[in-house]
Amino acid sequence: MSSSDNTYRIIEIVGSSTNSIEDAIKTGLARTSETVKHLRWFEVTETRGHIEDGKIAHYQVGMKVGFTVE
């Protein structure tokens, strides 16, 4: 089987961070990579956050993540 003949599965995750949207993405993917093998790509599907006292308390990023099926 060549590398172009892969089959992929897609899951949805939400990463969060108190620092930034980019950090929420990195945190979500890092945590997912601890339990899911062969991550290949991600797509940001939504961004949102939590507000406390008129300020951003944390960011949340919804993502679809694709990985190769063994």
mmCIF file of the N, C-alpha and C atoms, coordinates in Angstrom:
data_MODEL
# 
_entry.id   MODEL 
# 
loop_
_atom_site.group_PDB 
_atom_site.id 
_atom_site.type_symbol 
_atom_site.label_atom_id 
_atom_site.label_alt_id 
_atom_site.label_comp_id 
_atom_site.label_asym_id 
_atom_site.label_entity_id 
_atom_site.label_seq_id 
_atom_site.pdbx_PDB_ins_code 
_atom_site.Cartn_x 
_atom_site.Cartn_y 
_atom_site.Cartn_z 
_atom_site.occupancy 
_atom_site.B_iso_or_equiv 
_atom_site.pdbx_formal_charge 
_atom_site.auth_seq_id 
_atom_site.auth_comp_id 
_atom_site.auth_asym_id 
_atom_site.auth_atom_id 
_atom_site.pdbx_PDB_model_num 
ATOM 1   N N  . MET A 1 1  ? 0.854   -1.182 0.000  1.00 0.00 ? 1  MET A N  1 
ATOM 2   C CA . MET A 1 1  ? 0.000   0.000  0.000  1.00 0.00 ? 1  MET A CA 1 
ATOM 3   C C  . MET A 1 1  ? 0.893   1.236  0.000  1.00 0.00 ? 1  MET A C  1 
ATOM 4   N N  . SER A 1 2  ? 0.674   2.148  -0.898 1.00 0.00 ? 2  SER A N  1 
ATOM 5   C CA . SER A 1 2  ? 1.467   3.369  -0.943 1.00 0.00 ? 2  SER A CA 1 
ATOM 6   C C  . SER A 1 2  ? 0.918   4.389  0.044  1.00 0.00 ? 2  SER A C  1 
ATOM 7   N N  . SER A 1 3  ? 1.707   5.427  0.319  1.00 0.00 ? 3  SER A N  1 
ATOM 8   C CA . SER A 1 3  ? 1.283   6.438  1.295  1.00 0.00 ? 3  SER A CA 1 
ATOM 9   C C  . SER A 1 3  ? 0.077   7.235  0.812  1.00 0.00 ? 3  SER A C  1 
ATOM 10  N N  . SER A 1 4  ? -0.221  7.206  -0.487 1.00 0.00 ? 4  SER A N  1 
ATOM 11  C CA . SER A 1 4  ? -1.381  7.929  -1.000 1.00 0.00 ? 4  SER A CA 1 
ATOM 12  C C  . SER A 1 4  ? -2.663  7.106  -0.890 1.00 0.00 ? 4  SER A C  1 
ATOM 13  N N  . ASP A 1 5  ? -2.562  5.851  -0.438 1.00 0.00 ? 5  ASP A N  1 
ATOM 14  C CA . ASP A 1 5  ? -3.721  4.980  -0.310 1.00 0.00 ? 5  ASP A CA 1 
ATOM 15  C C  . ASP A 1 5  ? -4.209  4.877  1.136  1.00 0.00 ? 5  ASP A C  1 
ATOM 16  N N  . ASN A 1 6  ? -4.063  5.938  1.911  1.00 0.00 ? 6  ASN A N  1 
ATOM 17  C CA . ASN A 1 6  ? -4.453  5.913  3.318  1.00 0.00 ? 6  ASN A CA 1 
ATOM 18  C C  . ASN A 1 6  ? -5.949  6.074  3.497  1.00 0.00 ? 6  ASN A C  1 
ATOM 19  N N  . THR A 1 7  ? -6.437  5.561  4.612  1.00 0.00 ? 7  THR A N  1 
ATOM 20  C CA . THR A 1 7  ? -7.802  5.793  5.050  1.00 0.00 ? 7  THR A CA 1 
ATOM 21  C C  . THR A 1 7  ? -7.724  6.616  6.329  1.00 0.00 ? 7  THR A C  1 
ATOM 22  N N  . TYR A 1 8  ? -8.601  7.600  6.446  1.00 0.00 ? 8  TYR A N  1 
ATOM 23  C CA . TYR A 1 8  ? -8.570  8.502  7.582  1.00 0.00 ? 8  TYR A CA 1 
ATOM 24  C C  . TYR A 1 8  ? -9.864  8.423  8.379  1.00 0.00 ? 8  TYR A C  1 
ATOM 25  N N  . ARG A 1 9  ? -9.758  8.754  9.639  1.00 0.00 ? 9  ARG A N  1 
ATOM 26  C CA . ARG A 1 9  ? -10.919 8.899  10.497 1.00 0.00 ? 9  ARG A CA 1 
ATOM 27  C C  . ARG A 1 9  ? -10.887 10.318 11.044 1.00 0.00 ? 9  ARG A C  1 
ATOM 28  N N  . ILE A 1 10 ? -12.068 10.882 11.321 1.00 0.00 ? 10 ILE A N  1 
ATOM 29  C CA . ILE A 1 10 ? -12.160 12.253 11.810 1.00 0.00 ? 10 ILE A CA 1 
ATOM 30  C C  . ILE A 1 10 ? -12.851 12.246 13.176 1.00 0.00 ? 10 ILE A C  1 
ATOM 31  N N  . ILE A 1 11 ? -12.266 12.988 14.121 1.00 0.00 ? 11 ILE A N  1 
ATOM 32  C CA . ILE A 1 11 ? -12.887 13.196 15.423 1.00 0.00 ? 11 ILE A CA 1 
ATOM 33  C C  . ILE A 1 11 ? -13.025 14.696 15.647 1.00 0.00 ? 11 ILE A C  1 
ATOM 34  N N  . GLU A 1 12 ? -13.864 15.078 16.580 1.00 0.00 ? 12 GLU A N  1 
ATOM 35  C CA . GLU A 1 12 ? -14.014 16.487 16.933 1.00 0.00 ? 12 GLU A CA 1 
ATOM 36  C C  . GLU A 1 12 ? -13.540 16.688 18.361 1.00 0.00 ? 12 GLU A C  1 
ATOM 37  N N  . ILE A 1 13 ? -12.754 17.746 18.564 1.00 0.00 ? 13 ILE A N  1 
ATOM 38  C CA . ILE A 1 13 ? -12.231 18.074 19.890 1.00 0.00 ? 13 ILE A CA 1 
ATOM 39  C C  . ILE A 1 13 ? -12.418 19.562 20.144 1.00 0.00 ? 13 ILE A C  1 
ATOM 40  N N  . VAL A 1 14 ? -12.272 19.965 21.405 1.00 0.00 ? 14 VAL A N  1 
ATOM 41  C CA . VAL A 1 14 ? -12.254 21.378 21.777 1.00 0.00 ? 14 VAL A CA 1 
ATOM 42  C C  . VAL A 1 14 ? -11.036 21.599 22.650 1.00 0.00 ? 14 VAL A C  1 
ATOM 43  N N  . GLY A 1 15 ? -10.132 22.463 22.189 1.00 0.00 ? 15 GLY A N  1 
ATOM 44  C CA . GLY A 1 15 ? -8.969  22.839 22.980 1.00 0.00 ? 15 GLY A CA 1 
ATOM 45  C C  . GLY A 1 15 ? -9.262  24.147 23.692 1.00 0.00 ? 15 GLY A C  1 
ATOM 46  N N  . SER A 1 16 ? -8.658  24.340 24.864 1.00 0.00 ? 16 SER A N  1 
ATOM 47  C CA . SER A 1 16 ? -8.879  25.592 25.587 1.00 0.00 ? 16 SER A CA 1 
ATOM 48  C C  . SER A 1 16 ? -7.575  26.117 26.155 1.00 0.00 ? 16 SER A C  1 
ATOM 49  N N  . SER A 1 17 ? -7.549  27.425 26.376 1.00 0.00 ? 17 SER A N  1 
ATOM 50  C CA . SER A 1 17 ? -6.362  28.081 26.917 1.00 0.00 ? 17 SER A CA 1 
ATOM 51  C C  . SER A 1 17 ? -6.750  29.425 27.508 1.00 0.00 ? 17 SER A C  1 
ATOM 52  N N  . THR A 1 18 ? -6.045  29.834 28.534 1.00 0.00 ? 18 THR A N  1 
ATOM 53  C CA . THR A 1 18 ? -6.230  31.176 29.090 1.00 0.00 ? 18 THR A CA 1 
ATOM 54  C C  . THR A 1 18 ? -5.377  32.195 28.355 1.00 0.00 ? 18 THR A C  1 
ATOM 55  N N  . ASN A 1 19 ? -4.476  31.734 27.475 1.00 0.00 ? 19 ASN A N  1 
ATOM 56  C CA . ASN A 1 19 ? -3.520  32.636 26.817 1.00 0.00 ? 19 ASN A CA 1 
ATOM 57  C C  . ASN A 1 19 ? -3.952  33.148 25.452 1.00 0.00 ? 19 ASN A C  1 
ATOM 58  N N  . SER A 1 20 ? -4.347  32.211 24.538 1.00 0.00 ? 20 SER A N  1 
ATOM 59  C CA . SER A 1 20 ? -4.632  32.634 23.166 1.00 0.00 ? 20 SER A CA 1 
ATOM 60  C C  . SER A 1 20 ? -5.360  31.537 22.402 1.00 0.00 ? 20 SER A C  1 
ATOM 61  N N  . ILE A 1 21 ? -5.897  31.902 21.253 1.00 0.00 ? 21 ILE A N  1 
ATOM 62  C CA . ILE A 1 21 ? -6.529  30.935 20.358 1.00 0.00 ? 21 ILE A CA 1 
ATOM 63  C C  . ILE A 1 21 ? -5.486  29.936 19.864 1.00 0.00 ? 21 ILE A C  1 
ATOM 64  N N  . GLU A 1 22 ? -4.326  30.426 19.486 1.00 0.00 ? 22 GLU A N  1 
ATOM 65  C CA . GLU A 1 22 ? -3.261  29.543 19.000 1.00 0.00 ? 22 GLU A CA 1 
ATOM 66  C C  . GLU A 1 22 ? -2.858  28.535 20.075 1.00 0.00 ? 22 GLU A C  1 
ATOM 67  N N  . ASP A 1 23 ? -2.761  28.982 21.304 1.00 0.00 ? 23 ASP A N  1 
ATOM 68  C CA . ASP A 1 23 ? -2.406  28.085 22.403 1.00 0.00 ? 23 ASP A CA 1 
ATOM 69  C C  . ASP A 1 23 ? -3.513  27.056 22.649 1.00 0.00 ? 23 ASP A C  1 
ATOM 70  N N  . ALA A 1 24 ? -4.762  27.450 22.473 1.00 0.00 ? 24 ALA A N  1 
ATOM 71  C CA . ALA A 1 24 ? -5.880  26.510 22.614 1.00 0.00 ? 24 ALA A CA 1 
ATOM 72  C C  . ALA A 1 24 ? -5.783  25.402 21.562 1.00 0.00 ? 24 ALA A C  1 
ATOM 73  N N  . ILE A 1 25 ? -5.395  25.759 20.343 1.00 0.00 ? 25 ILE A N  1 
ATOM 74  C CA . ILE A 1 25 ? -5.203  24.767 19.281 1.00 0.00 ? 25 ILE A CA 1 
ATOM 75  C C  . ILE A 1 25 ? -4.072  23.813 19.657 1.00 0.00 ? 25 ILE A C  1 
ATOM 76  N N  . LYS A 1 26 ? -2.936  24.382 20.054 1.00 0.00 ? 26 LYS A N  1 
ATOM 77  C CA . LYS A 1 26 ? -1.775  23.559 20.410 1.00 0.00 ? 26 LYS A CA 1 
ATOM 78  C C  . LYS A 1 26 ? -2.071  22.645 21.590 1.00 0.00 ? 26 LYS A C  1 
ATOM 79  N N  . THR A 1 27 ? -2.759  23.168 22.591 1.00 0.00 ? 27 THR A N  1 
ATOM 80  C CA . THR A 1 27 ? -3.091  22.376 23.771 1.00 0.00 ? 27 THR A CA 1 
ATOM 81  C C  . THR A 1 27 ? -4.021  21.220 23.410 1.00 0.00 ? 27 THR A C  1 
ATOM 82  N N  . GLY A 1 28 ? -5.051  21.511 22.615 1.00 0.00 ? 28 GLY A N  1 
ATOM 83  C CA . GLY A 1 28 ? -5.986  20.467 22.199 1.00 0.00 ? 28 GLY A CA 1 
ATOM 84  C C  . GLY A 1 28 ? -5.315  19.370 21.401 1.00 0.00 ? 28 GLY A C  1 
ATOM 85  N N  . LEU A 1 29 ? -4.464  19.748 20.473 1.00 0.00 ? 29 LEU A N  1 
ATOM 86  C CA . LEU A 1 29 ? -3.783  18.751 19.638 1.00 0.00 ? 29 LEU A CA 1 
ATOM 87  C C  . LEU A 1 29 ? -2.756  17.956 20.443 1.00 0.00 ? 29 LEU A C  1 
ATOM 88  N N  . ALA A 1 30 ? -2.045  18.623 21.351 1.00 0.00 ? 30 ALA A N  1 
ATOM 89  C CA . ALA A 1 30 ? -1.048  17.927 22.165 1.00 0.00 ? 30 ALA A CA 1 
ATOM 90  C C  . ALA A 1 30 ? -1.720  16.880 23.049 1.00 0.00 ? 30 ALA A C  1 
ATOM 91  N N  . ARG A 1 31 ? -2.819  17.257 23.653 1.00 0.00 ? 31 ARG A N  1 
ATOM 92  C CA . ARG A 1 31 ? -3.532  16.314 24.533 1.00 0.00 ? 31 ARG A CA 1 
ATOM 93  C C  . ARG A 1 31 ? -4.105  15.153 23.718 1.00 0.00 ? 31 ARG A C  1 
ATOM 94  N N  . THR A 1 32 ? -4.650  15.435 22.563 1.00 0.00 ? 32 THR A N  1 
ATOM 95  C CA . THR A 1 32 ? -5.219  14.386 21.712 1.00 0.00 ? 32 THR A CA 1 
ATOM 96  C C  . THR A 1 32 ? -4.133  13.428 21.238 1.00 0.00 ? 32 THR A C  1 
ATOM 97  N N  . SER A 1 33 ? -2.954  13.951 20.933 1.00 0.00 ? 33 SER A N  1 
ATOM 98  C CA . SER A 1 33 ? -1.865  13.098 20.440 1.00 0.00 ? 33 SER A CA 1 
ATOM 99  C C  . SER A 1 33 ? -1.376  12.110 21.495 1.00 0.00 ? 33 SER A C  1 
ATOM 100 N N  . GLU A 1 34 ? -1.729  12.329 22.767 1.00 0.00 ? 34 GLU A N  1 
ATOM 101 C CA . GLU A 1 34 ? -1.355  11.392 23.826 1.00 0.00 ? 34 GLU A CA 1 
ATOM 102 C C  . GLU A 1 34 ? -2.163  10.090 23.746 1.00 0.00 ? 34 GLU A C  1 
ATOM 103 N N  . THR A 1 35 ? -3.358  10.159 23.165 1.00 0.00 ? 35 THR A N  1 
ATOM 104 C CA . THR A 1 35 ? -4.221  8.972  23.129 1.00 0.00 ? 35 THR A CA 1 
ATOM 105 C C  . THR A 1 35 ? -4.604  8.516  21.723 1.00 0.00 ? 35 THR A C  1 
ATOM 106 N N  . VAL A 1 36 ? -4.396  9.356  20.719 1.00 0.00 ? 36 VAL A N  1 
ATOM 107 C CA . VAL A 1 36 ? -4.737  9.010  19.332 1.00 0.00 ? 36 VAL A CA 1 
ATOM 108 C C  . VAL A 1 36 ? -3.451  9.018  18.507 1.00 0.00 ? 36 VAL A C  1 
ATOM 109 N N  . LYS A 1 37 ? -3.185  7.922  17.835 1.00 0.00 ? 37 LYS A N  1 
ATOM 110 C CA . LYS A 1 37 ? -1.975  7.805  17.017 1.00 0.00 ? 37 LYS A CA 1 
ATOM 111 C C  . LYS A 1 37 ? -2.208  8.348  15.607 1.00 0.00 ? 37 LYS A C  1 
ATOM 112 N N  . HIS A 1 38 ? -1.130  8.740  14.967 1.00 0.00 ? 38 HIS A N  1 
ATOM 113 C CA . HIS A 1 38 ? -1.092  9.084  13.546 1.00 0.00 ? 38 HIS A CA 1 
ATOM 114 C C  . HIS A 1 38 ? -1.963  10.292 13.173 1.00 0.00 ? 38 HIS A C  1 
ATOM 115 N N  . LEU A 1 39 ? -1.951  11.323 14.021 1.00 0.00 ? 39 LEU A N  1 
ATOM 116 C CA . LEU A 1 39 ? -2.665  12.555 13.664 1.00 0.00 ? 39 LEU A CA 1 
ATOM 117 C C  . LEU A 1 39 ? -2.047  13.128 12.398 1.00 0.00 ? 39 LEU A C  1 
ATOM 118 N N  . ARG A 1 40 ? -2.886  13.602 11.472 1.00 0.00 ? 40 ARG A N  1 
ATOM 119 C CA . ARG A 1 40 ? -2.375  14.095 10.194 1.00 0.00 ? 40 ARG A CA 1 
ATOM 120 C C  . ARG A 1 40 ? -2.775  15.536 9.886  1.00 0.00 ? 40 ARG A C  1 
ATOM 121 N N  . TRP A 1 41 ? -3.971  15.963 10.292 1.00 0.00 ? 41 TRP A N  1 
ATOM 122 C CA . TRP A 1 41 ? -4.407  17.320 9.958  1.00 0.00 ? 41 TRP A CA 1 
ATOM 123 C C  . TRP A 1 41 ? -5.484  17.763 10.931 1.00 0.00 ? 41 TRP A C  1 
ATOM 124 N N  . PHE A 1 42 ? -5.726  19.076 10.954 1.00 0.00 ? 42 PHE A N  1 
ATOM 125 C CA . PHE A 1 42 ? -6.822  19.617 11.749 1.00 0.00 ? 42 PHE A CA 1 
ATOM 126 C C  . PHE A 1 42 ? -7.490  20.750 10.995 1.00 0.00 ? 42 PHE A C  1 
ATOM 127 N N  . GLU A 1 43 ? -8.742  20.994 11.332 1.00 0.00 ? 43 GLU A N  1 
ATOM 128 C CA . GLU A 1 43 ? -9.521  22.082 10.747 1.00 0.00 ? 43 GLU A CA 1 
ATOM 129 C C  . GLU A 1 43 ? -10.243 22.792 11.892 1.00 0.00 ? 43 GLU A C  1 
ATOM 130 N N  . VAL A 1 44 ? -10.016 24.084 12.036 1.00 0.00 ? 44 VAL A N  1 
ATOM 131 C CA . VAL A 1 44 ? -10.717 24.852 13.054 1.00 0.00 ? 44 VAL A CA 1 
ATOM 132 C C  . VAL A 1 44 ? -12.148 25.074 12.569 1.00 0.00 ? 44 VAL A C  1 
ATOM 133 N N  . THR A 1 45 ? -13.119 24.640 13.369 1.00 0.00 ? 45 THR A N  1 
ATOM 134 C CA . THR A 1 45 ? -14.522 24.751 12.985 1.00 0.00 ? 45 THR A CA 1 
ATOM 135 C C  . THR A 1 45 ? -15.251 25.853 13.734 1.00 0.00 ? 45 THR A C  1 
ATOM 136 N N  . GLU A 1 46 ? -14.733 26.225 14.910 1.00 0.00 ? 46 GLU A N  1 
ATOM 137 C CA . GLU A 1 46 ? -15.363 27.311 15.661 1.00 0.00 ? 46 GLU A CA 1 
ATOM 138 C C  . GLU A 1 46 ? -14.396 27.852 16.706 1.00 0.00 ? 46 GLU A C  1 
ATOM 139 N N  . THR A 1 47 ? -14.579 29.105 17.034 1.00 0.00 ? 47 THR A N  1 
ATOM 140 C CA . THR A 1 47 ? -13.821 29.723 18.122 1.00 0.00 ? 47 THR A CA 1 
ATOM 141 C C  . THR A 1 47 ? -14.814 30.427 19.039 1.00 0.00 ? 47 THR A C  1 
ATOM 142 N N  . ARG A 1 48 ? -14.534 30.335 20.306 1.00 0.00 ? 48 ARG A N  1 
ATOM 143 C CA . ARG A 1 48 ? -15.375 31.009 21.285 1.00 0.00 ? 48 ARG A CA 1 
ATOM 144 C C  . ARG A 1 48 ? -14.542 31.217 22.541 1.00 0.00 ? 48 ARG A C  1 
ATOM 145 N N  . GLY A 1 49 ? -15.106 31.896 23.505 1.00 0.00 ? 49 GLY A N  1 
ATOM 146 C CA . GLY A 1 49 ? -14.391 32.119 24.747 1.00 0.00 ? 49 GLY A CA 1 
ATOM 147 C C  . GLY A 1 49 ? -15.326 32.371 25.897 1.00 0.00 ? 49 GLY A C  1 
ATOM 148 N N  . HIS A 1 50 ? -14.743 32.458 27.046 1.00 0.00 ? 50 HIS A N  1 
ATOM 149 C CA . HIS A 1 50 ? -15.473 32.704 28.282 1.00 0.00 ? 50 HIS A CA 1 
ATOM 150 C C  . HIS A 1 50 ? -15.057 34.073 28.809 1.00 0.00 ? 50 HIS A C  1 
ATOM 151 N N  . ILE A 1 51 ? -16.033 34.868 29.212 1.00 0.00 ? 51 ILE A N  1 
ATOM 152 C CA . ILE A 1 51 ? -15.761 36.229 29.688 1.00 0.00 ? 51 ILE A CA 1 
ATOM 153 C C  . ILE A 1 51 ? -16.060 36.309 31.178 1.00 0.00 ? 51 ILE A C  1 
ATOM 154 N N  . GLU A 1 52 ? -15.133 36.888 31.914 1.00 0.00 ? 52 GLU A N  1 
ATOM 155 C CA . GLU A 1 52 ? -15.329 37.156 33.340 1.00 0.00 ? 52 GLU A CA 1 
ATOM 156 C C  . GLU A 1 52 ? -14.942 38.602 33.611 1.00 0.00 ? 52 GLU A C  1 
ATOM 157 N N  . ASP A 1 53 ? -15.805 39.321 34.280 1.00 0.00 ? 53 ASP A N  1 
ATOM 158 C CA . ASP A 1 53 ? -15.551 40.735 34.631 1.00 0.00 ? 53 ASP A CA 1 
ATOM 159 C C  . ASP A 1 53 ? -15.188 41.582 33.415 1.00 0.00 ? 53 ASP A C  1 
ATOM 160 N N  . GLY A 1 54 ? -15.836 41.293 32.278 1.00 0.00 ? 54 GLY A N  1 
ATOM 161 C CA . GLY A 1 54 ? -15.611 42.067 31.074 1.00 0.00 ? 54 GLY A CA 1 
ATOM 162 C C  . GLY A 1 54 ? -14.319 41.762 30.336 1.00 0.00 ? 54 GLY A C  1 
ATOM 163 N N  . LYS A 1 55 ? -13.593 40.723 30.774 1.00 0.00 ? 55 LYS A N  1 
ATOM 164 C CA . LYS A 1 55 ? -12.323 40.355 30.136 1.00 0.00 ? 55 LYS A CA 1 
ATOM 165 C C  . LYS A 1 55 ? -12.366 38.889 29.723 1.00 0.00 ? 55 LYS A C  1 
ATOM 166 N N  . ILE A 1 56 ? -11.536 38.555 28.743 1.00 0.00 ? 56 ILE A N  1 
ATOM 167 C CA . ILE A 1 56 ? -11.457 37.173 28.281 1.00 0.00 ? 56 ILE A CA 1 
ATOM 168 C C  . ILE A 1 56 ? -10.810 36.325 29.366 1.00 0.00 ? 56 ILE A C  1 
ATOM 169 N N  . ALA A 1 57 ? -11.546 35.317 29.826 1.00 0.00 ? 57 ALA A N  1 
ATOM 170 C CA . ALA A 1 57 ? -11.021 34.406 30.846 1.00 0.00 ? 57 ALA A CA 1 
ATOM 171 C C  . ALA A 1 57 ? -10.308 33.217 30.194 1.00 0.00 ? 57 ALA A C  1 
ATOM 172 N N  . HIS A 1 58 ? -10.887 32.687 29.117 1.00 0.00 ? 58 HIS A N  1 
ATOM 173 C CA . HIS A 1 58 ? -10.201 31.659 28.348 1.00 0.00 ? 58 HIS A CA 1 
ATOM 174 C C  . HIS A 1 58 ? -10.819 31.516 26.966 1.00 0.00 ? 58 HIS A C  1 
ATOM 175 N N  . TYR A 1 59 ? -10.022 30.961 26.074 1.00 0.00 ? 59 TYR A N  1 
ATOM 176 C CA . TYR A 1 59 ? -10.401 30.741 24.685 1.00 0.00 ? 59 TYR A CA 1 
ATOM 177 C C  . TYR A 1 59 ? -10.741 29.266 24.498 1.00 0.00 ? 59 TYR A C  1 
ATOM 178 N N  . GLN A 1 60 ? -11.702 28.983 23.629 1.00 0.00 ? 60 GLN A N  1 
ATOM 179 C CA . GLN A 1 60 ? -12.048 27.610 23.253 1.00 0.00 ? 60 GLN A CA 1 
ATOM 180 C C  . GLN A 1 60 ? -12.054 27.524 21.731 1.00 0.00 ? 60 GLN A C  1 
ATOM 181 N N  . VAL A 1 61 ? -11.431 26.479 21.214 1.00 0.00 ? 61 VAL A N  1 
ATOM 182 C CA . VAL A 1 61 ? -11.353 26.283 19.760 1.00 0.00 ? 61 VAL A CA 1 
ATOM 183 C C  . VAL A 1 61 ? -11.849 24.884 19.426 1.00 0.00 ? 61 VAL A C  1 
ATOM 184 N N  . GLY A 1 62 ? -12.937 24.808 18.651 1.00 0.00 ? 62 GLY A N  1 
ATOM 185 C CA . GLY A 1 62 ? -13.445 23.525 18.173 1.00 0.00 ? 62 GLY A CA 1 
ATOM 186 C C  . GLY A 1 62 ? -12.701 23.133 16.909 1.00 0.00 ? 62 GLY A C  1 
ATOM 187 N N  . MET A 1 63 ? -12.335 21.864 16.819 1.00 0.00 ? 63 MET A N  1 
ATOM 188 C CA . MET A 1 63 ? -11.562 21.393 15.672 1.00 0.00 ? 63 MET A CA 1 
ATOM 189 C C  . MET A 1 63 ? -12.014 20.004 15.239 1.00 0.00 ? 63 MET A C  1 
ATOM 190 N N  . LYS A 1 64 ? -11.905 19.755 13.945 1.00 0.00 ? 64 LYS A N  1 
ATOM 191 C CA . LYS A 1 64 ? -11.977 18.404 13.407 1.00 0.00 ? 64 LYS A CA 1 
ATOM 192 C C  . LYS A 1 64 ? -10.540 17.968 13.219 1.00 0.00 ? 64 LYS A C  1 
ATOM 193 N N  . VAL A 1 65 ? -10.225 16.755 13.643 1.00 0.00 ? 65 VAL A N  1 
ATOM 194 C CA . VAL A 1 65 ? -8.863  16.247 13.567 1.00 0.00 ? 65 VAL A CA 1 
ATOM 195 C C  . VAL A 1 65 ? -8.896  14.937 12.796 1.00 0.00 ? 65 VAL A C  1 
ATOM 196 N N  . GLY A 1 66 ? -8.052  14.839 11.781 1.00 0.00 ? 66 GLY A N  1 
ATOM 197 C CA . GLY A 1 66 ? -7.962  13.629 10.975 1.00 0.00 ? 66 GLY A CA 1 
ATOM 198 C C  . GLY A 1 66 ? -6.743  12.816 11.334 1.00 0.00 ? 66 GLY A C  1 
ATOM 199 N N  . PHE A 1 67 ? -6.920  11.504 11.373 1.00 0.00 ? 67 PHE A N  1 
ATOM 200 C CA . PHE A 1 67 ? -5.782  10.629 11.639 1.00 0.00 ? 67 PHE A CA 1 
ATOM 201 C C  . PHE A 1 67 ? -5.874  9.396  10.763 1.00 0.00 ? 67 PHE A C  1 
ATOM 202 N N  . THR A 1 68 ? -4.716  8.808  10.491 1.00 0.00 ? 68 THR A N  1 
ATOM 203 C CA . THR A 1 68 ? -4.623  7.627  9.639  1.00 0.00 ? 68 THR A CA 1 
ATOM 204 C C  . THR A 1 68 ? -5.094  6.403  10.391 1.00 0.00 ? 68 THR A C  1 
ATOM 205 N N  . VAL A 1 69 ? -5.944  5.612  9.759  1.00 0.00 ? 69 VAL A N  1 
ATOM 206 C CA . VAL A 1 69 ? -6.416  4.349  10.331 1.00 0.00 ? 69 VAL A CA 1 
ATOM 207 C C  . VAL A 1 69 ? -5.379  3.281  9.985  1.00 0.00 ? 69 VAL A C  1 
ATOM 208 N N  . GLU A 1 70 ? -4.958  2.542  10.993 1.00 0.00 ? 70 GLU A N  1 
ATOM 209 C CA . GLU A 1 70 ? -3.955  1.488  10.761 1.00 0.00 ? 70 GLU A CA 1 
ATOM 210 C C  . GLU A 1 70 ? -4.561  0.297  10.067 1.00 0.00 ? 70 GLU A C  1 
# 
